[in-house]
Amino acid sequence: MAVGPDSVVQAVNLMLRITDRNGANALDVTLPDFFLLPADAFDSDPRVIYDSLHGRWVAIELSWDCTTGGGAAFGHGYLDIAISRTNNPRGLWDSYYRIYNDTLPDYPGIGTSTDKVVLSANVFQMGPGADCVSTTPLGTDFTGFDWADLVNGGGLGYAATGVLDSRSIVRPAVQSPATSAAVYWVSYGDDSGSLVVNEGTVTGSVTARTFDVNGTTLADLVSRPLEPPTPQQPSGNVVDPSAIDSRITDAIWQSNKLTWIATYPCTPAGDTQARDCVRLTQINTGTSSPTLLQDFLIAETGKDNYMGGIGLTANGTLHVVWTRSSSTAGEYPSSYTSYQLSSDAVNSISPKQPLQGGATNYTGQRWGDYVGVAQDPQDPDAVWQGNEFVSFDSKWSTYVSQLKTGSGFTYWPIAPVRVMDSRINRGISGPLPNNVARTFPVAGTMGIPANASAITGNLTAVGQTAPGYVALTVSPTTTPSTSTLNFPLGDVRANNVTMPLSASGKLSAVYKASAGKTTHLLLDVTGYFLPTGGATYSTLTPARILDTRPTVHIGPYGTPFIANTPREFAVWNKGGVPDTARAITGNLTVTGQTGPGYLSLSDTNTASPSTSTLNFPVGDTRANGVSVKLTTTGSLWAVYKTSGFRTAHVIFDVTGYYVPGTGGLSFFPLNPGRRLDGRPSVNLGLPGPFAASVARTLDVDGHVGVPVGAKAITGNLTVTGQTRAGYASITPDPDNAPATSTINFPLGDTRANGVTVPLNGSGDMSLVYKAGSGTTYLILDVAGYFK
């Protein structure tokens, strides 16, 4: 099974099913129809993955026919592969196949890397008979495809190793997300008639004709595989002896760790007979020779545990699912799960939890072929599983669900600190060249704890040599699916961010512009999220609590800010913010400025701030979202920094607040995902442009990782293609005349603003474009939610 930004895809037997992340809107298609097979073809063993680095779905299966000729005396085997053209699995796919003469590529596996996809197969001889399949094994082989070929939609070249008769039961590993050019694999190999465990890599390129397979034995590290006993069922029944075996059912690779799972015989402590036990093994591939990290069993007295699957979250939590049964009344084959946090001791696992109980004894002949666990590309703390259990008809069924360990995070606001400034080689050395992802540390720097899971802050671009955009991401990528900060040439521009950190506490940035161009970047952090001890969030209907324009005059000042002169304004008891709030979210706007400069918003009275909040030229009404700490008396300080005697009007809208304790909403960071883009080439969320003063409602929950029940989201709103200057406003419910603004813009400028905004009771938000007339496109990327 696999999961993407908005969809879950599962392939079993002869069927492929696509649903949304809530399990609704199912689309079922038979695999023969999906892979465009002829009527006389047989097929089996489908698998499907989602590759978050390339934003594509890949499905594979085995098929065969008994048609002679074309070099075949008995028939042909095929490895079928299909790849989606976008990250939407309901759209178009391109299908291909590799043909085998008189041989069958059984039990196909799939592994991924940054530049290729590798398929494996256990190859069997074909022969006479109704289905022309024999039980004579020949060995294994690997087939490689370059990602560059897979995504271009044209002809597809491949490279193949031919049959390697020293290996059997091979499993290439899926990388999520892909960070290495090598595909890692693990297999059982023959050693003088006995099986041993091998591991290795597939390297090189199909196009460059450097495709190569390397391997080594792990006989000195990992004990040899053994066939497990027959699983027990209630009332003296047993699962068919051929239903399970010792095969490697899953393999994954992440951060130089190759992990696999199989079924193994063991005698649990206190037991008197051998049972089926789930065996999890993990090695370090980052050393010159592999080293063993952990190798342990999930075993239980009097119980059989078998045919497991594994998945790693982006933050490093290892999830395991498996089947459990016994001779005890009612303990039919059922689905269970456990996990191991990245901070847990090796060779340990959490107490088991039931996922789906079996209804009766199993009477079939195969089990565990379709166990699947997949990393959630949006939620760094989640995987999805599709494991088997027995339904009331005595057949296997699958139960699909998301697995998470975290219960959300609390906020710790801080005085702004600059953690990255490429101008002074802090975090990143020198300017960012175009299309080169650069990674920099955040957690563990400038007082930010090493275990921080996410941060709030302000990203600024300066000194850019070409217009473009910067994307902040959790993992380095040169093809981001979202943007963080858009800018023209010659404009110092900032944007508010709320971003999850990688498992190692880092962020990555890439500058997308024309070849040979560069930009400097700065990142100021205003707070961080930890599991406990901080503040929780409450939403507000956006409310304006400061507007210095004399015709409006909200708050203490009816005159503009004077350059380099700090001003304080009250936040407690304004716009619904209580006097227990320690920080707030909102939107800061500048208008009518007589000189270029920046505004700095903080809890400190200073005319010389070390960080900036909103940068601007003359003649441009501009806004930036904020998450900012309040003073101990519930106020904020703002200062307009520029040269000479200049003035600027300042507007502030509040959208929510943080209060110490657990009474509010917890934060759940997400990898940024695009929910709205009405441009004709994308047509996502709400198709087409927004017309002036016509509010439109966007369904948010159930998409890009936001669950049903979420109360607010963080993200990034971008405007592009506007035909008139104006502003856009996000509100919980439709409002054609909102009292607050979210992003202000002139004509001809693609720009973005970070947002923290409430959802309505249906999990929706509304957006409206305010101008005298005209249209504009709006884009929304989501980076987290509150629940």
N, C-alpha and C positions, 0 to 999 in steps of 0.2 A: 504494500500500500504506500501511498505518498500523499503529502499535503503541500499546498501552495498558498499564495496570499489569500485567496478567496474560496478555494476548492479542496475537496478530498477525493482522491481517486483510488479505487480498489480493483484489483484484477484477481479473479478466482476461476478455476475450471474453465468454462467457455464464456465467461461474462466479464465485462468491464463496466463499473458503475462510477458515475461522477455525481457528487452532491456538493452543496455548499457546506460551510464549516459548522452549520447547525444540523447537518444530516438531512436537510430538506432539498426539494427541487431535484430529485434523483433523475438521472439520465442513464438508462441501461442500454448497452449495445453488445451484441454477441461478438466474441473475438474473431470468428471467421469474417464477419462483416467489417469489423474494425481494421483488420489486417488485409482485407480484400482477397481472401483465400478462394481458390476454385472449389467447386462442389465436392470433388473427390478427395479433398485434403483432410487429414487428421491434425489436431493441434492440442497442446498441453503446456503446462508449466509457465504461465504468464508471470511477469514481474513488472512493476512500474515504479519510477522514482521521479522526484522533482529536483532539478539542479538549480539551486538558488543563485549561483554565480552567473549562470547564463540565462536564467529565467525561462527554462524550458522543461517540459515533461518528456520523459523517455519511457516507452513501453517495449518489452521484448517477450517473445515466446518461442517455443519449439513447434514446428509443423513438419509434416511429411506426407508423401504420397507413395503409391505402389505402382507408379507408371515406369515402365522400362524404356530403354533407349536413351540417347544422349549421353552414353558412357555408363549407364546404370543397368545392371542385370536384375535388380530387385525393386529399386525405387530411389527416391531422393529425400534427403533430410534438409531442413531449412532453419536457419536462425532468422526470425523476423524481428525487425526493429522499426519503431515509429517514433517520430519526434514532433512535438507541437511547434507551431510557428510563432506562438506567443506564450505568455504565462497563463493564458485562459485555455483550459483543456477542452472547452466546448467549441473552440474554434477549429481551424484547419490543422491537420497533421500531414506529414510526409512519411511514406512507408517504403521500406527497403527490405531486402533479404540477402543472405549468403546461402548458397546452395552446396550441398554435400551429395556425392554420388555413392549410393549403396551404404551410407553410414548415417547414423541418427545422432544429432547433437543434443543429448538428453540433459536434464537438470541445468538449464542455462542460468548463469549468474551475470551480474553487471557490476562493474566498478567504475569510478569516475576520478578525474583529476582536473587540473586547470585547463589542459589542452586536449584531452582525449577521453573517450569512453571505451572501455574494454569489456567484451563479453567472454564468458568461459562456457565450456560444455564438457560433459562426460560423453565421450564418443563410443557408440555401440555399432557393431556390424548389423546390417539389414539382411534379411533372408526371405525364404518362401513362407507363405502363410497369409491369413486373411488381412492382417495389418502389416505384413512384411517386416516385423520387428523381431529381432533375436535378443538373447540375453548375453551375447558374447561381447565383453568390454574390450575396447582397443586402447583406451587412455583418455587424456584430456587435451583440449587445445584452447588457444586464445585468439580472439578476433578484435582488432582495434580500429577505431574510427576517430579522425580528428574532429574536434568541436567546430573548427572553422568550416569543415565540409558539412557537418550536420546542420548547422544553422543557416546555410546559404540556400537551402531549398532546391538545389539542383542535383546533379549526379553525385553519387556517393562512392568514394574509393575506400578500400579497406585493406588491412594487412593481416595475415594469419600465420600462426606458428607451425601449422600442421600438428598431427597427433603426437603428444608427448607421453610415451607409454609408461614412464616411471611415476606418473602422478594420477590420482583419482580423487573424486569429491573435491574439486577446487572451488574456491569462493574468492573472487575479487572483492575488494572493499569499497564501499561508497564513502566519499568525502562530503561532509556537510558543514560549512561550505567548503568547496575545493580550495586548497591552499598549496598543494604540491603538484608538480608536473608529472610525477611518477604515480602509477596506479599500484597499490599494494595488494597482495593476495596471500591466501593461506590455503594449504591443501593437505590431504593425506597422500603419502607416497609409499611405494613398495620398497622394502628393505629386506631382501632375502626371504621373501614370502610373508613378512609381517608389515603392518602399516606403521609409518612414523609421520610426524607432523613436519611439513615444510612451509617456508614463507619466502616471499620474494617481491620483486617489482616488475612492472612493465614500463619501459622507458622509450623515449624517442618519439618520432613522428611518422605517420603514414605517408604524408605528402613528401617529406624529406627522405623517405626510405631508410629511416634509422630505427624503426620499430624493433624492439628487442625485449626478451624475457630473461630475467636473472633470478636465481633462487638458491636457497641453502636449507639444509636440514636443521631442525630444532630438537633432534633426538636427545641432545645433552641438556636441554632446557625443559622440555615438555614431555611427559610420559605418553606412550603410544595410545591411540584410541582403541577402545574395546566395544564389542557389541553389547547393548543393554538388554536386560531381561524384558519379559512380556509384562506390560502394565496390568495391574489388577483393577477390577471393577466390583461393585456390590453384588451380593447374592452368588458368589463363587464364579462370576464371569470374568473373563479376561479380554483385553483388546487383542484383535487379531495379531499373531506373532509377526506378520510382515508389515504391520502398520507403522512401526517406528524403527529407527536404526541410529547408527552413530554419526551420521553425516553432519557436516558443519552447516547449520541452518542460517547463519547470519555472520557477516563480517563488516566492520566499520573501521575507519582510520580518521584520527583527528589529533593534531598537535603531537605528532611523532609517536602516537600510541595506536597499535594495531590490536583490535579486540575481536574475538570470535566466540561462538557459543555452540555447544553440541550436547548430546545426551550420552551419559556414561554410567556404567554400573558401579554401585558402591553399597557398602553396608553401613547405614547410619549408626551413630552412637546409640547403644542400647537395643539395637535390632539384631535379629538372628538370621536374616536372609538378605540377599542382594536386592536392591531396589533400583529403579530408574532415578538418576540424579542429573540435574542440569549443571553442566560444567562450563564455567566462564574463564577464559584465558586472555591475558593481555601482555604484550611485549613492547619494549621500547625500541623503535626503529631509528632513533636519532643518534645512535652510537655506531662505531665502525662494525661491530658485531651485535646482533640483537641480544638484549638482556630481558630477563623475565621480570615483569612488574607484579603480576598477581595471577594465581591459578587456583580457583576454589570451586566448591560444589554447593549447590542448593539441594540439601538432602533433609529428609524428615523420617523419623521412625514410623514404620508401618504405612508409608505413603510413597507413591510413585510420582516423580516430577520429571517432565520430559518435553522435548521439542520446543526449545525456547527461541526467543527473538530478542535483539538488543538495539538500543538507540541512545545516542548522546545528545543532550541539549547543547545549545550554543555556549552556555556557561559551564559545561563540563559535568553535569549530572548524568550518571549512567543508569538507564532504565532497563529492566529485564521483565519480559513476560514469558509465561510458560503454561503448560497444562499439568493439572494435578488430579489424581484419582486414587482410590484405594478400595479395599474390600469392605470397608465400613459402610453401613447403610446410608444412602443418600449422597455419598461422595463419588458421584459420577464425574467423568472427565470435564473439568471446569477450568476457566481462565483465571490466572493469578498474576500479580506483579509485585516487584520490589525495586528499590533504587539504591544507588551509592552516590552520595554527594562527593564533589571534588575534594572536600576537606575531610572526608571519612578515611579511616584506616583501610589499607589494602586488604583484600581477602575478607571483606565484611560486606554485609548487605542489610537493608532495613527489614523489619518484620513484614511478612507477606500480607498482601491485601487482595481480597477477591474482586474480580472484575465482572465475571458473568458465570453463574452456576450452571452446571450441566443438569439436564432434565431427566435423563435415563441412561441406560447402558448404550455403548457405541457398538454397532454391528458391521461397520464398514471395514475396508481393507487398507486404507491409507490414512495417516494422520500427520498434521503439522506441515503440510506442503505450503500452506498459505499464511503462516504466521508472518506478521510484518510490523516493524517499528520504524518510524520516520521522524527526523528532526523537524520541528516547526520552524519554517523560515522567518516567521514574524515574531514569535514569542521566544526570547532567549532562554526561558525557563521551562520549555515544554517540548514533548514529543507526542506523536500520535501512534496508537497501536491498533492492530486488527488481528486479534488472536482467536483461536478456535475453541468451541465448546460444543457439547452435544445438545441438540434441540429435541423436541418431543417426538420427532419422527425417527429417532435413533441415528440420525445423520449429523455430520459436523455442520456447524454454522459459524459465522464470525461476528464478533462484537467490536465495534469501532469506538474509540474514545480518545480524548486528550489526557495526557498524564502530566501533572505539574507537582512540584514540591513546595514552591514558595507561596506565602500568603500575602504577598505585597510588601511594599517598602514605605518607610516613614521619611519625612523630609527634615534635613538639617540645614537651615539657612545660614549663610556666612557673609561677612563683609567681602565684597568682590576681590578676587585675586587673579592675577594674570598667570596662567599655566603654560601658555604657548605664545611665542612672538618670534616669528622667523627673521625679523629684522635684527634681533640681537642673539640669534641662534639658541633661543630657549624652546625646547621641545622639538622644533624643526630647525635644521641648519640651512640658512639661506632661503631664497624664494622658491616657491613650488613651480617646477616646470609643468607645462601642460601635459595631461594624460599620464601622469606618474603618481601613483598612490603613495602617500607618506604616512607613517604611523608614529604616534607620539604618546608618551605616558601622561595619565591624568591622576588616577588613584595613586596614592603614595607620594604625591608632590604637593607643595605649597599648603600643607596641613590637611589635605584631603585624605581620609583613611584608605588604607590599602584594600579594604573590603567594600568600598563604595560600589554600588551596582549601576548608578546613573548619576548624571549631573544636570543642573540648570546653568545657563550662562549666556554669553554673548559672543558671537563669531563676527569678526571684522576682516574685510579685505581692503588692502591698501597697496598702492604702487603697481596695480595691474597694468600689463602692457597690451592687453586686448580685452574686449568684452567677453563675458562667459558666465560660468557659474561654478560654485564649489559645492561638493557633496560631502557631508560628514557621514561616515559609516562605521559600523562596529568592526568589520573585517576589511582589509585592503581590497579595493576593486577599482578597475579603470572603466567599468561599465555600470555605474550606479543606476538603479531604477528610480531614484528620487533625487531631488536637489535641495540644498539648504540655503544658499545665498546666491542670488542673481545680481549682476552688476554690469554697467557700461564701462567705457574707458574714462579714466580721470575722475572717478567718484569714490571717495572713501565711504564704504557702506557696511552696515552692521545688521545682524539679525539675531534675535533671541532663539535659543535652542534648549530643548530638554532631550537628552540623548542617553541611551543605555551605553555602558562601557563593555568592552570585551571581558572575557574571563580573566585576562591578565591586567585589567584596569586601563586599557588603552582605547584610543580612537584613531581613525584613519581619515585622511582628507585627500580629495583629488580635485584638481582644477581642470575643467573642461573648456578648452578654447582652441584657437587655431595653432598650428604647429609652431614651435619655437618661442611661445609666449610664456610669461611667468607672472606670478603674483605673490605678495606677502600676505600672511595670515596671522591673526591674533585671536586668542580665545581667553575670555575672562569667565571665571566660574563664580556663581552667586549662591550655590548650594549643592548638596549631594544627598543621595538616598541610601539609607541603611535598613536592615531588616526590622530593627526595634529602636526604641528610645527617642525617636524624633517626633515630628508633628504630622498630623493627618489633615486631609484636605476637605473643604466644603465649597460647593459651587455657589455662585451668585448669578442672578440675572445681571448682565453687564450694566454698570451704573457709572455715570460721570461724576467725579468728586473734585476735579480741578479743571478750570478753564479760565485763563487770565484775560481773555478778550473782553473788553469793557461792555460789549453788547450782550455778553452772556454772563460773565462774572460768577463763576461757581468756585467756592472755596475762599481762601483769605485774601486773594489778590485780584484786583481788577485792572492791573497794569502789567506790562510785559516784564520778563526777567531781564535784568541788566547783566551784561557780560561780567563773568568772574565774581559774581556776587551770589553766594548760596542763599537759598530760601527753603524754609521748612513749611510743610503742610500736613494737617492732621489726616489720619486714615481711620483710626478707631472711631466707631460709631458713625461712619460715613458709608453710604451705599450698602449697608448691611454687614459691614465688618465689625465683629464684636471686639470688646476691649481685652480679650484673651488671645487675639491673633498675634503670631510672632512673625509672619511673613504673608505676602499677598501675591497674587498673579494679576496682571492687568496689561494695559496698552498705553504707551507713552507717545504723544504726538507733538511735533513742533510745527508752527505755522507763523508766517509773517516775520521771519528772521531777517535782520538787516545785514548779516554777515555769515559766512560759512563757519562751521565749527562743530561742536558736539555737546550733548547733554550727558551728564553723569548723575545717576540716581542711586542713592545708597542710604545707609543708616547713620552716616557720619557728616558732620558739619565741616566741610573743607572746600577751599577755593582751588585746591591743587590735587584733584583726584588722580589716583594711579590707574584707573580703568575708565572706560567709556560705555555708554548705554545706547546712544542714538547719534549717528554722524549725519551731517547734512550740508548741502550747498545753499546758496541763496535762491529764493524763489521756488522752493519745492516743499509743499506740505508733506511731511514724512512721519511714519509711525514705526514703532518697534515694541513687540511684546516683552514683558518682564516677569521674572520671578525674583522677588527682592525681599530682603530682611527688613523689618521695621525697627525703629528705635525702641528703647525700653518704655517710652511713653506713647508708643503707637503712632509715630509720624514717619515721614520720609524727608530727606534733604535732596534738593536738585540744584545743579549749577550749570550755567551756560558758559562753555569755554570757547572763547574766540579772542581776536586781537581788537584793541581800540574800544571805543564806546559804542557797543552794538546792543541790540535788544532782540528778544524773541518771545512770542507767546507760547505757552505750554499748556497741554491738555492731558489729563490722565483719567482713564476709565479702569475701574476695578472689576475683575471677573471671578475672583474667588480668594480664599484665605486658608492659612495653615494654623492649626491650634495644637498645642502639645497634648499628647495622649492618644488614645485609640478610638475616640468618639467620632472621628471623621472617616474619610475615604482613604484607602491605601493606594499607593501608586504601583502600577505594573508596567515596566518599560517594554517596548517593542522595537524590533528592528524596523526602521522606517519603511512604510509601504504606501503606495499611491492608491487613494480611494476615489479621487475625482480628477478627471481631465476630459473636458468636453471637446477638445480639438478633434477635427474630423479624422485625423490619422490614429487617434487613440479611442475616443468615444467611451470613456469609462465613467461610471456613476451616473451623471446627468449629461446626456449628449447635447452638443451644440453650445452656442454662446449664451450668456446671460443678457437679457434685455434690461434696460434701465428701469429701476423701480418695480421689478417683478420678482418677488421672493420665490425661491425654489427650495424644496425639502430634499435632503440627502439622507438615505439610510446608512448608518455607520456601523451599528453593532452587527456582528456576524461577518464582518469583513476585515481583512488585513490584521487579524489577530484580536480585534476588539470583541469581547463576548457579550452575549445578552446580559443585561443588568448593569453594564458600565454606565456611570453617571456623568463622566466628562472625558475629554481626550486632550492630549497635547499633540502638536504637529506644526505644519508649515503651510501657510496659504500663499499662493503665487498668483499674480495677475499677469496676463499677456494678451496681446492682440486687441487692446482696448481702442475704441474709436473716439472716445471722449475722455477727458480727465475727470476724475471723481474719486469715489472710495467704495469699498465693499465692507459689509458688516455681516458677522456671524451671530445668530441668535438661536435660542433653543427652538422657538416656534416661528412660523412665517411672520415677517414684519416688513411691510413696504416702506415704512418711515421710521427706522430705528433711531433711538436716542444716542447711540454710540457708534463708533467706527472701529474697524479691525485693521484695514490697510488703506492708505491714501496713495494716489498715484497720478502723475501727469500723463500726457499722451506719449506713446512711443517708448515706454520704459517697462521692460519685464522686471518685476521686483517681487520680493517675498517678505513675509512677516511671520515670525513664530507665534503660535497661539496656544492658549490653554482655555478651553471653552466648554461649557456644560452641554449635555445632551438632554433632550426631553424624555418623557416617560416611555416613549416608544423606541428609544435609542437613535433618534434622528437629530439633525441640526438643519437650520435654514440659512441660506445665504442670499444676499441681495446686493445688486450693483446700483449705486446711487450716482446719477449724472442727469443732465438735462435731457439727454436722449442717447441713443447709441447702444453698443453691445461690447461685451468683453468676455474672454475666456478666464475661468478660474480653475486652479489646480490645488488639490489638498493632499498632502502627505501626512500620515499618522505615525507618531513615534511613541505612543504610550496611552494608557487609560487609567482612570481612577474608579475604584469600585469598593 
